Amino acid sequence: MIDGKNKELKGVEKPLFDKVQRQVRVGGGGMVGTFLFDTLAQFLTGQASATMRTAEAQLRSFESFQAAIRKVQHLALDKAVIEGVMKRITGEAQGAKGADGDIYAALVAQDAVERHIDYFPFFRLLSKMAHLSMASKREVSAARKIQAIDEKIAKIRLDMETQRILAQNLNFHEDLHAEAERIRHSEISQLTEKREKVNQRLFEVQREMDNFVENYFEGLPH
């Protein structure tokens, strides 16, 4: 965010602003002057279709210009718009087909430097706004990526916790099943042991009965 002291306005004072603005308004700035103020209008309004004439509220005076600089929304313009502006200013695409680098070429032409000397502080300001806008977009992009990564990590952790709970439930059911099996086996074992004891007792009783009957009949008179 540009601070209240408007450090980006260094070199752009009221007399210079008034002079250049008047010159451009009457068409004396040529292609370079028109591009300069139309592009400033885009940044100041956040609208790619803005021009010096549609941004009258922001460019009508040095004071309104200062106020508009403080309120620039650096995320408003699309990345492609900003990149297109910088290519025309810096000449990064010089030699490519189309108009890329035309402003750069016009500024550095042998007979143009003196004619455009008053524009350089404005182009420095425009360049700073463009770089700040791109930096702001990179910051937002990075923050979104971090947020997306954090959401993925949170989802993975949630999945892990869900799997852990499922595993615990599965282990609980397995433990419950094992306990039931143990109880059943224990009950069967106890019942089997009890059956064996009862069976042994029955055998003993039957033997006693047999002995009793045998002794009983032997004791009867013949």
C-alpha positions in Angstrom: 0.0 0.0 0.0 1.3 3.4 -0.9 1.7 5.5 2.3 0.3 8.9 3.0 3.6 10.7 2.1 3.2 9.5 -1.5 6.9 8.6 -1.9 6.1 7.3 -5.4 5.3 10.9 -6.3 8.9 11.9 -5.9 9.8 14.2 -8.7 6.1 14.8 -9.6 5.3 18.3 -8.2 2.3 20.4 -8.9 3.9 22.7 -11.4 5.2 19.8 -13.4 1.8 18.0 -13.2 -0.1 21.0 -14.4 2.3 21.6 -17.2 2.3 18.0 -18.5 -1.5 17.6 -18.0 -2.2 20.7 -20.1 0.1 19.6 -22.8 -1.4 16.2 -23.0 -5.0 17.5 -22.9 -4.4 19.6 -26.0 -2.7 16.7 -27.8 0.8 18.0 -27.5 2.1 14.9 -25.8 1.7 12.7 -28.8 1.5 9.0 -28.5 3.7 8.9 -25.4 1.7 11.5 -23.5 -1.7 9.9 -24.4 -0.4 6.5 -23.3 1.0 7.9 -20.1 -2.1 9.5 -18.9 -4.5 6.9 -20.2 -2.4 4.2 -18.4 -2.4 6.3 -15.2 -6.2 6.5 -15.5 -6.3 2.7 -15.6 -4.4 2.3 -12.4 -6.1 5.1 -10.6 -9.6 3.8 -11.4 -8.8 0.1 -11.5 -10.5 -0.2 -15.0 -8.6 -1.4 -18.0 -10.9 0.6 -20.3 -10.3 3.9 -18.5 -8.7 6.9 -20.3 -7.6 10.4 -19.2 -11.0 11.8 -20.1 -13.1 9.1 -18.3 -10.8 9.5 -15.2 -11.5 13.2 -14.9 -12.2 13.0 -11.2 -8.7 11.6 -10.6 -6.7 13.7 -13.0 -8.4 17.1 -13.0 -5.9 18.6 -10.5 -2.7 17.7 -8.7 -4.6 17.4 -5.4 -7.1 15.0 -6.9 -4.2 13.1 -8.4 -2.5 12.8 -5.0 -5.7 11.6 -3.4 -6.3 9.0 -6.1 -2.7 7.7 -5.7 -3.4 7.0 -2.1 -6.5 5.0 -3.0 -5.1 2.8 -5.8 -6.4 -0.7 -5.6 -3.4 -2.7 -6.7 -5.3 -5.9 -7.3 -7.9 -4.3 -9.6 -6.3 -4.6 -13.0 -5.7 -8.0 -14.6 -2.2 -9.4 -14.7 -2.2 -9.4 -18.5 -3.1 -5.7 -18.6 -0.2 -4.8 -16.3 2.2 -7.0 -18.2 1.2 -5.3 -21.4 1.8 -1.9 -20.0 5.3 -2.9 -18.7 6.2 -4.4 -22.0 5.4 -1.2 -23.8 7.3 0.9 -21.3 10.4 -1.2 -20.7 10.8 -2.7 -24.2 11.1 -6.2 -22.8 9.3 -7.4 -26.0 11.1 -5.1 -28.3 11.6 -6.8 -31.6 8.5 -8.9 -31.2 5.6 -8.6 -33.6 3.0 -6.0 -32.8 3.3 -2.7 -30.7 5.3 -4.2 -27.8 8.0 -1.8 -26.8 6.7 1.1 -28.9 6.7 3.5 -25.9 10.2 2.4 -24.9 11.4 3.1 -28.5 9.7 6.5 -28.6 11.3 7.5 -25.2 14.8 6.5 -26.1 14.8 7.8 -29.7 17.8 10.1 -30.3 15.7 13.3 -30.8 13.0 12.4 -28.2 14.8 12.5 -24.8 14.6 16.3 -24.4 11.1 16.4 -25.6 9.9 13.8 -23.1 12.1 14.9 -20.2 9.1 16.0 -18.2 7.4 12.7 -18.6 10.1 10.6 -16.9 9.0 11.2 -13.3 5.5 10.0 -14.4 6.8 6.9 -16.0 8.8 6.2 -12.9 5.6 6.5 -10.9 3.7 4.3 -13.4 6.5 1.7 -13.2 6.3 1.6 -9.4 2.6 1.2 -9.4 2.8 -1.7 -11.9 5.5 -3.5 -9.9 3.5 -3.0 -6.7 0.4 -4.3 -8.4 2.3 -7.4 -9.6 3.9 -7.9 -6.2 0.4 -7.7 -4.6 -0.9 -10.3 -7.0 2.0 -12.6 -6.3 1.4 -12.2 -2.6 -2.3 -13.0 -3.0 -1.5 -16.0 -5.2 1.0 -17.3 -2.7 -1.5 -16.9 0.1 -4.1 -18.8 -1.8 -1.6 -21.6 -2.6 -0.7 -21.8 1.1 -4.4 -21.8 2.0 -5.0 -24.6 -0.5 -2.1 -26.6 0.9 -3.3 -26.0 4.5 -6.8 -27.3 3.4 -5.2 -30.4 1.8 -3.2 -31.0 5.0 -6.3 -30.5 7.1 -8.2 -33.0 4.9 -5.4 -35.5 5.1 -5.3 -35.1 8.9 -9.1 -35.5 9.0 -8.8 -38.7 6.9 -6.1 -40.0 9.2 -8.2 -39.3 12.2 -11.2 -41.0 10.6 -9.1 -44.0 9.7 -7.7 -44.1 13.2 -11.2 -44.1 14.7 -12.3 -46.8 12.2 -9.3 -48.8 13.2 -10.1 -48.4 16.8 -13.7 -49.4 16.2 -12.5 -52.4 14.2 -10.1 -53.4 16.9 -12.9 -53.0 19.4 -15.1 -55.3 17.4 -12.3 -57.7 17.0 -11.6 -57.6 20.7 -15.3 -58.0 21.4 -15.5 -61.0 19.1 -12.4 -62.5 20.7 -13.9 -61.9 24.2 -17.1 -63.6 23.1 -15.2 -66.5 21.7 -13.2 -66.8 24.9 -16.4 -66.7 27.0 -18.0 -69.3 24.7 -15.0 -71.5 24.9 -14.8 -71.1 28.6 -18.5 -71.9 29.0 -18.1 -75.0 26.8 -15.1 -76.0 28.8 -16.9 -75.6 32.1 -19.9 -77.4 30.8 -17.8 -80.2 29.4 -16.0 -80.5 32.7 -19.3 -80.4 34.6 -20.7 -83.0 32.2 -17.7 -85.2 32.8 -18.2 -84.9 36.6 -21.9 -85.7 36.3 -21.1 -88.6 34.0 -18.5 -89.8 36.5 -21.0 -89.5 39.3 -23.6 -91.3 37.2 -21.1 -94.1 36.6 -20.4 -94.3 40.3 -24.1 -94.3 41.1 -24.7 -97.0 38.6 -21.8 -99.1 40.0 -23.2 -98.6 43.5 -26.6 -99.7 42.3 -25.1 -102.8 40.7 -23.2 -103.6 43.8 -26.3 -103.0 45.9 -28.4 -105.3 43.7 -25.8 -108.0 43.7 -25.4 -107.8 47.5 -29.1 -107.6 48.0 -29.9 -110.8 46.1 -27.0 -112.6 47.7 -28.4 -111.8 51.1 -31.8 -113.2 50.4 -32.7 -116.7 51.7 -32.6 -119.4 49.1 
